[in-house]
Amino acid sequence: MGARVPSESPPECLRNTQRGAADARRDRKLARLGFRVVRVEAEMVLRNLPVAVELVRRGLAQEASTPK
């Protein structure tokens, strides 16, 4: 089975302490379900897609090299 990678690009106005706590809870749940969370800023995706893709690739490579 291939890597399981959900995607989300929240607007900057949602970034605050409460949002961070919700993100952490969601990250833990996704990890329990077998997903790897790789965060990439929406601005980077819009302005420099090749770098954003490389960050995701690195995140997936880390997963592949991490023992389970």
C-alpha positions as CSV (number, residue, x, y, z in Angstrom):
1,M,0.0,0.0,0.0
2,G,1.3,3.5,-0.8
3,A,1.8,6.3,1.7
4,R,-1.3,7.8,3.2
5,V,-1.0,11.6,3.0
6,P,-3.9,13.9,3.9
7,S,-3.6,17.5,2.6
8,E,-4.8,20.7,4.1
9,S,-3.8,24.4,3.7
10,P,-5.4,26.4,6.5
11,P,-5.5,30.2,6.1
12,E,-3.2,32.2,8.3
13,C,-6.1,33.7,10.2
14,L,-6.8,30.3,11.8
15,R,-3.3,30.0,13.3
16,N,-3.6,30.5,17.0
17,T,-3.2,28.6,20.2
18,Q,-6.6,27.0,20.1
19,R,-6.1,26.0,16.4
20,G,-2.7,24.5,17.3
21,A,-4.2,22.3,20.0
22,A,-6.9,21.1,17.6
23,D,-4.2,20.4,15.0
24,A,-2.2,18.4,17.5
25,R,-5.2,16.3,18.4
26,R,-6.0,15.7,14.8
27,D,-2.3,14.8,14.1
28,R,-2.4,12.2,16.9
29,K,-5.6,10.7,15.5
30,L,-4.2,10.6,12.0
31,A,-1.0,8.9,13.2
32,R,-3.1,6.2,15.0
33,L,-4.9,5.6,11.7
34,G,-1.5,5.2,9.9
35,F,-1.2,8.7,8.3
36,R,2.0,10.7,8.3
37,V,1.4,14.5,8.8
38,V,3.7,16.8,6.8
39,R,3.0,20.5,7.3
40,V,3.7,22.9,4.4
41,E,2.6,26.5,4.5
42,A,0.0,27.4,1.9
43,E,2.1,30.4,0.8
44,M,4.9,28.0,-0.1
45,V,2.6,25.8,-2.1
46,L,1.3,28.9,-4.0
47,R,4.7,30.5,-4.6
48,N,7.2,27.7,-4.8
49,L,5.4,24.4,-5.5
50,P,8.7,22.4,-6.3
51,V,10.0,23.2,-2.8
52,A,6.7,22.3,-1.2
53,V,6.7,18.9,-3.1
54,E,10.2,18.3,-2.0
55,L,9.3,18.8,1.6
56,V,6.5,16.3,1.3
57,R,8.8,13.8,-0.4
58,R,11.3,14.2,2.5
59,G,8.5,13.7,5.0
60,L,7.6,10.5,3.2
61,A,11.2,9.3,3.0
62,Q,11.5,9.8,6.8
63,E,8.5,7.6,7.3
64,A,10.0,4.9,5.0
65,S,13.3,4.9,7.1
66,T,11.5,4.9,10.5
67,P,11.2,1.4,12.0
68,K,7.7,0.4,13.0
